[in-house]
Each structure stands twice: as C-alpha cells, then as structure tokens.
C-alpha cells in the first residue's frame, strides 16, 4: 500500500510545489453598501463605552458583528463574503477533495471591523482556530492621494502578505542561486469593494496608514467542514 502523501514524480527540470492560494473578489454593490456601513461603524466606535475621549488612531471592534448588526446592507456584504470564500475554497482544494463537488459548510468564526489613521498599523500575525481569513476594504484615500504620502509612499495602508519563503530569510545564506527567496512578500493595495481571501496560516500585516479618510476594513475568520460531519480525508498511513 502506498503511504499517504506519496506521489510519482516525473522527470522535469523544475517542480514548483506547495503554492499559496489567495482569492481576490470585487463586490458589485460596494458603492451603496460601503457608505452605509462606514457610518454605522463610526457610530459604533463613538458609542463604545471602552473608548473615552477623542477617537484613537486605531480601533478594532469585537468579533461578534453577526449578532450585533441587523441591516440589509450588512446582510448583502456577509452573503458576498460567504460566496467569495466558497469560490476560493473550491478552487484551492481541486484535486485534494475526494469528490469534484462535495457538500460542505462554511462557518463564520468571527467578523469585526477596524478603523485606522495617523500612521497606525497592525503588526505581523496569523489567525488561529480557522482555515481561511479575509479582509474587505470599505474606505481609504484614493490611490493617487494615498501613494503620494512623503514617507509611506505606495505602501501606505496596504496589506502585506509574507509567503512561506519569508521564514527562510533569517538564517539563509543569500547568493545569486537562491534569489527567488528574496521575493518573499506581496503588497495588496486597499481598494474599496475589494475582498482578499487567504489561508489563515499566512503571515500578514496592515502597513502604517496615514490619510485624509480613515482606512476602514472588515476582517473575518471561517472554518470549512464536510456536510457529512467528518472532515477526515485519508486513513492513517501505514507502510
């Protein structure tokens, strides 16, 4: 019996293995929905009893927005998020799932908003207890204005993703032969109406943002489970 994870590797000068799947989606109703939700989020921040005095440069809500918001615009956004995650998850698992179109369930484990300004940022981190995460942009300065910041430049307010190669840079010997390791991160610019879906294990950070308009985003975590109740795909391997 062939052990699980074993494959026949065919002769080839290069095999590119263990890719990192990311999905980028655009919300068709963003223009109308975003404006309403930005007002709602600003009000929630202003009335948060934990916040005292003037609003701080960075604010993150609790991750229980599914229970706290009852608006048609919010429901439209949540449906878009779930549909987008479903598309990305199906494509990412092609060839890994035993069936071409298996039944599965998507569970939102937490969804929250963040408001940032005045150079605030969110340091490098990953998300636990889930398999996929995402960030949806509601508001930010226009790109030509955002990128002209004299210090932050084009990195102003972007989400930076660190690929698996990033961990190799700390102690790796760098020479001409492993130049591919040096392209270890990807910056995705904030675009209102854009949703980025990514594996929860992927290290990322919100780079410092300074602009006229607040940077307002929605973040979330999801887990995905087989409809039959068991997520196990393979039996135990034995040689």
Buried (B, 14 or more C-beta within 10 A) or exposed (E): EEEEEEEEEEEEEEEEEEEBBBBEBEBEEBEEBBBBBBEBBBEBBEEEEEEEEEBBBBBBBBBEBEEEBEEEBBEBBBEBBBEBBBEBBBEBBEEEBEEEEEEBEBEBBBBBBBBBBEBBBBEEEEBEEBBBBBBBBBBBBEBEEBBEBEEBEBBBBBBBBBBEBBEEBEEEEEEEEEEEBEEBBBEBBBBBBBBBBBBBBBBBBBBBBBBEBBBBBBBBBBBBBBEEEEEEEEEEEEE
